[in-house]
Amino acid sequence: MMNEKKLLDYAKETLLIEISEAKKMLMRLNDSIVLACRILLNCSGKVIVSGIGKSGHIAQKIAASLASTGTPSFFMHLADALHGDLGMIDVKDVVIFISYSGQACELDTLIPLLSENCIPIIALTGNSSSSLAKAASCVLDIKIEREACPMKLVPTSSVVNALMMGDALTITLMRQKEFSVDQFARFHPGGRLGAKLYNRVSQVMRVGGNIAKVCLKVTVMDAMCELNRTGLGLTAVCDPLNNVVGVFTDGDLRRWLVAGKSLSDPIVKAMTVPGYLLEEDCRAFVAMTMFHKNKIHAAPVVDIRGKLVGMINSHDFHQLDLN
């Protein structure tokens, strides 16, 4: 009969062991990762990430993360490297080998060939006395005291440590390169992530009759009616050339009424100047971030000349699933 409490206990124990081992790796982290970053930053070719078995799966993830954050890289299976794929490695490249034991027989064949061509090797290993560690230009220590597997056979804690070290390396390089949102977007143009990063405000903004807009000569009452018509929470106030000179929001209206002022007063007395404006070529994701930062819910959209071309509010971002 299934013991549900035991199942929960097993799951918790697994996570606790892996977290404990990861914390120990943090304490051992040293200047080796600085050296690894220096080697990779000076690489004029590609970064090849390689491993076999579970380490191979982790190598694929690390290679993909590096490639998507500005470090050209690809995964190579250790076995494939011995059967022709080694020709894909150039003298300008850097190789990252992931092997907890550092003693895979494939490495014994590959390492001398790479050394002949002075190709730098970065090793992610838990065995600092292994042949891999001794041949490497830099060793990143992923050592563990125990796997989460009760038989101490299934790679668990060791795999988590390798993954975390790869992430630490990837994000450190990304930050050093000051890799921007725009650069990231160019590498992710498709799917949900592409919609989140690549689309611009002009692609989701409201246009035509869906824009809330009044001219400078109207009253507060007129602006209030325009607010009510569109329900955007904001109306743009424009001059005769369609330049946005201010905005009038639901908040402005409430403050105006609480102060006991008249709805027949001119809008120029009640509007906010200049108001927050968005440029039409701004990334939608950046615009949403600015909404949160400035605690606003809607904004007029202008072209490069400052003329009103659209309007957007926080609900419009949902169609891109940006949250």
Buried (B, 14 or more C-beta within 10 A) or exposed (E): EEEEEEEEEEEEEBEEBBEBBBEBBEEEEEEBBEBBBEBBEEBEEBBBBBBBBBBBBBBBBBBBBBBBBBBEBBBBBBEBBBEEBBEEBEEEBBBBBBBBBBBBEBBEEBBEEBEEEEBBBBBBBBBBEBBBBEBBBBBBBBBBEBBBEEEEEEBBBBBBBBBBBBEBBBEBBBEEEEBEEEBBBEBBEEEEBBBBBBBBBBEBBBEEEEBBBBBBEBBBEBBBBBBEEBEBBBBBBBEEEBEBBBBBBBEBBEEBBEEEEEBEEBBBEBBBEEBBBBBBEBBBBBBBEBBEEEEBBBBBBBBEEBEBBBBBBBEBBEEBEBE
